[in-house]
Amino acid sequence: MRNFLQRHKLTPFVISIISFSLLSLSLAAMQAPNEAPKTVRANHIGVDSSGYGAPVHLVNLENQSIKESSGIAASRRNAGIFWTHNDSGDGPFIYAFDRQGKNRGVWRVRGAKAVDWEDMAIGPGPRRGRSYLYLGDIGDNSKKRGQITVYRVAEPQVNPKDSSSTAQNPLDTEAADVIRLKYPDGKYDAETLLIHPFTGDLYVITKVMGAPARVYKLRAPAPKSGVSTLSYVGELRFPNQFLGFITGGDISPDGRRVVICDYLGACELILPGKRGIAFDEIWKQSPLPVDIGGFPGVRRQGEAICYRADGLAILATSEGLPCPLIEVVRSNQYR
């Protein structure tokens, strides 16, 4: 969300009241009674009830063009590389970086426009054995868009020389597929895009306040022309029910978990370990809060979250500069 106060036309007083309420409820949801708020620190090795350790602030991203990281994905083609993009106001760029926060290159997504990019995901696509990035141009604060767009592009190979590229002098991706979508029952704002790692099914989760978020699905393969109608498959509530502003998410590489986040925190849904159970049963599960370094930590306005490529950790960024990279690792006993 580029500028919460400007977009929603809220006064500073209202913002302060909402922020205080959100903070109180978020901490209550994620902390045990009388427990002091956790801060992001590398030497803490405790494990919370969700099975994850404490959040660790790995690094701040080197590339100062990443001002509003709104989506993140762990590369499947390039070991140790991550992708992100900015919120609205930037061009159709994707940014590569590593665990040390080093800039590894900037690419312009060929054939794409950036109206309100809000999330990204990674998964299968038309060519077997290749990984694809999905860019969700799905934001609609005013609920005026008759359709939303997801761009699908083959994941670039990242080479050492690519680190010299910038937003002013970017590299080019292959041509992107344009997937046009509409909801079956109205217009919604959304900031969460998910791709199932095996089926390639596409999911969009709406962003609403004070009500359950709605989950919509497009079965793969996504048509390359025309406008496809999403199907409603379920709803979910973030543990902090006052907020409900779901701002990002990801499906684990094994297809058994979903992590979603709001501005302050995150939670995880886990598919029951039964043979043959359909993935969409996951939306009926109770979310488990996961501490990812929200207030008073470094994650000031979180909109991007993903699983590590091995599925054993969750990573998140925050809008604003410097842009932090935060990681929480799953405990051995929960693997």
N, C-alpha and C positions, 0 to 999 in steps of 0.2 A: 504494500500500500504506500504510494508515493508520499502522500502527505495527509495523514488521518484527519487533522483538524481542518485543512482546506477542503478536502473532498466532502466531508460530512457536515461542514458548516456548523461545527460545535464551538461553543465559547470555551475559553481556557478554564473557566470555573467548572463547566460540565465535564470537560476532559479530566480535570483533577479529581472530581468525585468518582467518575467511572474508573479512572486508574487506581484510585485507592481501593474501591470495591473489588476490582479485578485482582489486585494484588492480595487482598485479604482472603478472597475465596480461593485463589490459586494456591496460596501457601497452605491454607487449611486442607485443601484436597491432597497436596503432595507431602505434607509434613505430619508426623505423629504429634499428638497433643504435647504442649510444653517443649517441643523440640526447636532449637534455634534454627533459623533459616540457613540453608547450605550456601556456601559460596563456591565458585569454580576454583579448584586448586588441584594441582597435579599430584600432591602427596596423600590425597585421601583415597583409601581403597575400600571403603565401606560398600555394601551392596544393599539397594533398597528392595522393597517388596515386589517390584516388577522383575527382579533378576538382573538389574544393571548396576554397575558401579557408579560412583559420583562423576559428574561431568568434568572434563579436563579441557581447559582452554589451550589448544595445541599451538595456535599461532594466529597472527593477523595477516590477511592476504596482502601481498605486495602490490598488486595492480590497483592503483587508486581510481581507475575507471569503474571498478565494482563498488558502486555507491549504494545500491539498493538491491542486494542479492535477494531474489524472490523465488528462486528455484535452485535445486542442487541435485546432481546425479553422480554416482560413482561409475567411472568408465569401466566397460567390459573389454575394450580393445587395447587399452593402455594401462598397464599395471601402475597403481599408485596415483592415478590421475583422477581429478574431479572436474565436473562442468558446472557452471552457473550462468545466470543471465540477470540483467537488471529488470526492475519494474518498469512501468510506463514512463515514457520520456527518453528512453534510449532507442537506438536503432535495433535491427534484427541481428544482434550479436550474441555469440556464445563465447564464454571465457574458460580457458583451461588453466588449472593450477594443481600443485602437488601438496603433499602433507606438510611440507615446509613452508607453504604459502607462496611459493615462487610462481610468478607468471609463466605459463607454458604455452601461451598463444591466444590469439583472438581470431575468431572466424565470423564472417558475415554469412548468414543462412540464405543461400541463393534462392530467390523466388518467394521470399517471405516478407511480410510487413509486421511491424510491431505496433499494435494499437494498445493493448493492455496485457502484456505477457505476465502471467502470474505463477506458473509452475512449470517444471519439466520432469520428464521421466525417461527411463531407458528400458528397452525391451526388444523383442523380435519384430521383424518386418517382412517385406516382400521376398527378400533373398535369404534363403536358408543359410544359417551359420554366420550371419552378419548382425551386429547390434545397431540399433537405431535410437536416435534421440527424438523425443516428442516434446514440442514446445507448445504450451497451452496459452493461447490468446483468448482467455476465458473470463477476464475481469469485466464486470458490468455494474458499477456502483449505482448508476441511475436506472438500471433495468430497462434499457432502451434497445438492446441489440436483438434483432430478429434471429440472428444466428451467431455462433461462436466458431472459432477456428483452432485446429490443432495442426501444427506443422510437423511432419515426420521427415527426418533426414538421416542418411547413413552416418554413423559416428566417424569423425575424422581420425586418421592416424596422426599421433602427436610425435614430432621429431624435435631434437634439441634446437635446431635452427629456428623453429617456430616461435620461440620465446621472444624474438625481436619484433613480432607483429603486435600491432596496437589497434585500438578502435579507429584511429585516424588512418591506419595503413593495415587493414585486416587481410587475412587469407580468406578464400572462398570455399564453402562446403560444396558438395554435390547439390544438384537441384532438389529442393524439398517437395514432397507430396503435400498437397493441401487438403485436409480433411475438414469438411464443413459440417457442422452439427447444429441441431436445435433441440430444445426440450419439448416433451410431449404435452406439457401442461402449464406453460407460462414462460416468463423470463426470470432469470436468476443471476445474481452475482456469484462468482466461484473463484477460488484461488488454489484448488487442489486437483491435480491430474495424476492418475495412476495407470500403469500398464502392467498387466499380468505377465510375469517372466516366461511363462510357457505358452499360454494361449494367445497372447497379444491382445486380449480384450482390454478395452479402454474404459476408464472410470473417471467421472467428474463428481466432486462433492461440493455442494453449495455452501455458501458462507452467509449465515443468518445469525441474528441475535435473539436470544430468549426462546428459541424453538429448536427442535431437532434439525440437524443438517440432513439434506436429502442426497441419496447416492444414485447416480445415473450411470448407465452402461451402454457401450456399443460393442457388440460382438465382432471379433476379427473374422475375416479380413475387412478393414475399413475401406469403403469405396474411394476411388481416386477422383470421382466426379459427382456432381449433385450434392444435395444436402441430406444427411442421414438424421433420422430421429432417434434420440437416445431413449432408453427404456428405464423406467424407475424400478430399482431393485431393493431399496431399503432406506433406513434412516439410522442416525446415530446421534448420541449426545456426548459432547466433551465433558469430562469430569467436572470442570468448572461450568456449571449450567448458566451462570449469569452471562458469560461471554458468548460462547457458541461460535465465535468467529474462527472457523477452521481455515488456516492459512497455508497449509502445505501437507504433503504426505508421500508415502512410498510403500510399495509391496516388497517384502523380503525376497532375496534371490531364490529361496526354496518354495516360495508361494504359500507359506504357512502363517505369515504375520503381516500386519499393516500397522505402520506408525503414522500418526497424524499430529499436527501441532497447531497451537494458537500463538498469539504474540508472546506469551509468557512461558508456556510449558508444552508438554507432549504427552501422549498416551499411546498404548499399543493394544491392538486386538489380535488374539491368537486363535487360529482355527483348531477346533477339537481334533485330537489325534485318532480319528476313526477312519477306517478304510473306506474309500469311495465317497467321502463327504464332499459336497459341492462347495466350491470356493465362496460362493455368495452367502453361505451360512455364517461367514465371519462377521457380517454386519449385525448379527443377533447377539454377539458376544459382549461381555462387559469389558469396557476399556480399563486398562491398568495404567495409572499415572507413571510417567518417566521423567525424572529430573534432568533437564538439559541446560541448566545454567541460566534460567531466567532471573528476573530481578530477585536479589540484588547482585546477580552475576553479570557477565558481559553480554548476554543475549538480550538486548534492549527492546527490539521489535522483530521477533522471529517470524519469518515467512517461508523458510526453506529448510527441508529436512530430508534425509535419505538414509538407507542402509549402506554400510560398507560393502564392497563387492563380495566379500566372503560371508556376509550376513551376520557377522558376530559383533557388530557395533553399529551405533547410530551416530550420524554426523549432522551438524546444523550450523547455519550461519545466522547473521542478523543484519538488518538494514542499517545504513549509516556507515561512516568512516571513523576509525578503522573497522574493517569487516572481520570479525572473529571467526575462526573455525573451531568448533567445539565437538568433542567426541565422548560418547559413553559406551563402555564395553560391557558385553554380557558376561555374567559370571560363569565360570566353568561348569558349575552344577546345573545351569539352566541351558546348556548347549545340547 
